[in-house]
């Protein structure tokens, strides 16, 4: 099992793409952190990832950016055929 945290904000179209994928596939093991509502989450994202870019999926504390890369990782590791 992985420790998964998605940093996002709801009005970002790339974030919405990822969160819709998460919802459609019932991936409720992913913790969601809205960086526009949670300053601590924003600080964590910048401290660990080095930038304020979203969406960013932390996989065992390692950042993965880009919506297509995140969805591809989720499909390969969490979504069962």
Backbone bond lengths (Angstrom), bond angles and torsions (degrees), N, CA, C in turn:
res aa  C-N    CA-C-N  psi(-1)  N-CA   C-N-CA  omega(-1)  CA-C   N-CA-C  phi
1 X - - - 1.456 - - 1.521 109.44 -
2 X 1.294 115.48 145.63 1.456 122.05 -178.73 1.529 110.89 -104.02
3 X 1.322 116.45 153.66 1.456 122.43 169.69 1.524 106.12 -93.40
4 X 1.338 117.09 111.50 1.472 121.89 -172.03 1.523 111.67 -120.99
5 X 1.326 115.55 128.58 1.464 121.87 176.42 1.528 107.49 -135.81
6 X 1.324 115.92 125.58 1.464 120.82 176.89 1.524 109.06 -103.97
7 X 1.307 116.07 120.63 1.460 122.67 173.34 1.527 106.85 -94.25
8 X 1.331 115.29 130.31 1.467 119.82 -173.05 1.518 109.58 -158.02
9 X 1.328 115.84 174.50 1.457 120.84 160.09 1.521 108.39 -142.31
10 X 1.324 116.52 142.10 1.465 122.61 -167.28 1.518 116.20 -60.62
11 X 1.324 119.46 -28.20 1.466 120.14 -176.12 1.523 113.10 -85.55
12 X 1.314 117.54 -6.41 1.469 121.80 178.84 1.533 109.23 -77.92
13 X 1.341 118.27 122.64 1.470 119.86 -177.85 1.530 113.43 -62.14
14 X 1.318 117.45 -33.45 1.469 120.46 179.02 1.525 110.78 -71.67
15 X 1.325 115.54 -35.48 1.469 119.98 175.45 1.527 110.56 -66.12
16 X 1.325 116.07 -42.35 1.471 119.84 178.89 1.528 110.89 -61.35
17 X 1.319 116.36 -38.20 1.467 120.53 177.75 1.532 110.08 -58.35
18 X 1.320 116.57 -44.90 1.472 121.28 -178.93 1.528 110.95 -71.06
19 X 1.330 117.69 -45.08 1.472 119.23 -178.04 1.530 111.28 -66.75
20 X 1.327 117.90 -33.93 1.474 119.88 175.46 1.531 110.31 -64.72
21 X 1.323 117.28 -40.98 1.461 121.04 177.01 1.537 110.28 -61.61
22 X 1.315 115.96 -43.65 1.473 121.07 178.56 1.522 110.13 -60.44
23 X 1.325 117.22 -46.32 1.467 121.73 -179.95 1.528 111.71 -63.70
24 X 1.334 116.92 -46.04 1.472 120.49 -177.87 1.531 112.08 -62.18
25 X 1.333 115.86 -29.19 1.462 119.92 -176.96 1.525 113.65 -104.17
26 X 1.338 116.29 11.43 1.475 122.22 177.30 1.523 112.64 50.46
27 X 1.316 116.49 47.25 1.462 121.47 -179.70 1.531 109.31 -90.90
28 X 1.319 115.10 67.53 1.461 120.42 -174.60 1.527 113.56 -78.52
29 X 1.329 117.81 -0.09 1.458 120.75 176.89 1.528 112.18 -81.38
30 X 1.338 116.86 -2.99 1.460 121.40 -179.56 1.529 108.99 -94.76
31 X 1.318 115.69 122.25 1.458 120.66 176.69 1.530 107.88 -78.53
32 X 1.330 116.43 133.39 1.465 121.54 -179.99 1.517 109.83 -105.75
33 X 1.335 116.17 131.84 1.464 120.82 178.34 1.518 109.13 -127.61
34 X 1.328 115.41 113.46 1.462 122.94 179.34 1.525 108.47 -83.28
35 X 1.329 117.28 109.45 1.460 120.44 -174.94 1.527 112.89 -72.51
36 X 1.324 118.51 -14.01 1.468 120.77 176.58 1.520 111.57 -82.60
37 X 1.315 117.93 -21.63 1.469 121.60 -179.63 1.523 112.71 -106.31
38 X 1.308 117.30 -12.88 1.463 121.82 -173.15 1.532 109.26 -130.50
39 X 1.331 116.17 99.04 1.467 119.79 -177.62 1.522 112.00 -64.14
40 X 1.329 116.71 -32.76 1.463 120.26 178.12 1.535 109.74 -63.14
41 X 1.328 116.66 -42.00 1.466 121.21 178.42 1.522 110.76 -63.68
42 X 1.327 116.43 -41.15 1.462 120.33 178.09 1.534 110.16 -61.26
43 X 1.310 116.72 -43.68 1.467 121.32 178.87 1.524 111.50 -63.81
44 X 1.343 116.37 -41.55 1.476 120.94 177.70 1.528 110.34 -59.96
45 X 1.329 116.12 -46.04 1.462 121.62 -179.03 1.530 110.55 -58.07
46 X 1.316 116.35 -46.99 1.464 120.71 -178.20 1.529 110.73 -69.24
47 X 1.321 116.45 -41.64 1.470 120.14 -178.07 1.530 111.68 -63.54
48 X 1.315 116.96 -47.74 1.462 120.54 -175.52 1.527 111.56 -84.66
49 X 1.319 117.15 -42.95 1.462 120.55 -176.49 1.515 114.45 -86.46
50 X 1.330 116.42 -20.25 1.451 120.19 178.49 1.517 115.16 85.98
51 X 1.329 117.18 -3.13 1.469 120.60 179.41 1.518 109.67 -157.09
52 X 1.350 115.30 166.55 1.473 121.90 -176.99 1.537 109.87 -99.74
53 X 1.277 117.23 41.66 1.469 121.45 -177.75 1.525 109.92 -93.82
54 X 1.324 115.45 131.46 1.459 121.76 175.03 1.516 108.61 -127.59
55 X 1.321 118.83 155.62 1.454 125.87 -2.18 1.528 111.15 -72.47
56 X 1.320 113.77 150.90 1.456 120.35 176.28 1.523 107.65 -139.67
57 X 1.304 115.71 119.57 1.461 121.05 177.50 1.522 108.18 -100.14
58 X 1.323 115.86 119.98 1.455 120.38 174.22 1.523 107.41 -89.77
59 X 1.324 115.49 121.41 1.462 122.80 179.05 1.519 105.93 -112.13
60 X 1.332 115.84 107.56 1.469 120.29 -175.12 1.530 110.67 49.86
61 X 1.322 115.73 47.60 1.472 124.80 177.02 1.529 114.77 70.25
62 X 1.315 118.08 12.52 1.468 122.01 175.48 1.532 108.56 -108.31
63 X 1.345 118.37 125.06 1.463 120.19 -176.74 1.528 113.45 -77.05
64 X 1.325 114.74 140.55 1.465 122.34 172.25 1.524 106.84 -128.04
65 X 1.322 116.46 122.25 1.461 122.53 -178.30 1.527 110.23 -104.79
66 X 1.312 114.96 173.76 1.465 124.56 177.32 1.529 111.35 76.52
67 X 1.311 115.46 121.23 1.466 121.45 -175.18 1.525 113.01 -57.32
68 X 1.319 117.54 -43.42 1.468 119.58 -179.13 1.526 111.73 -65.62
69 X 1.336 116.82 -37.93 1.466 120.56 177.93 1.525 110.99 -66.99
70 X 1.331 115.99 -39.40 1.469 120.49 178.47 1.526 110.03 -64.03
71 X 1.316 116.82 -48.08 1.467 120.85 -179.31 1.528 110.35 -62.92
72 X 1.305 117.01 -41.08 1.462 120.85 177.63 1.529 110.85 -60.69
73 X 1.335 117.17 -43.31 1.466 120.70 178.71 1.528 110.36 -64.05
74 X 1.317 116.57 -44.03 1.470 121.11 179.83 1.530 110.74 -61.09
75 X 1.337 116.59 -44.09 1.465 120.81 178.25 1.524 110.73 -60.70
76 X 1.312 117.12 -42.72 1.475 121.41 -176.44 1.524 113.03 -72.54
77 X 1.335 117.15 -29.88 1.448 119.92 -170.56 1.527 115.86 -112.14
78 X 1.331 117.77 -21.33 1.463 119.08 -174.29 1.519 115.14 -125.08
79 X 1.311 117.65 -28.10 1.471 120.64 -174.30 1.525 108.99 -90.01
80 X 1.312 114.47 123.79 1.473 119.82 178.72 1.524 109.33 -91.51
81 X 1.325 115.58 139.35 1.476 120.27 178.92 1.505 112.31 -73.89
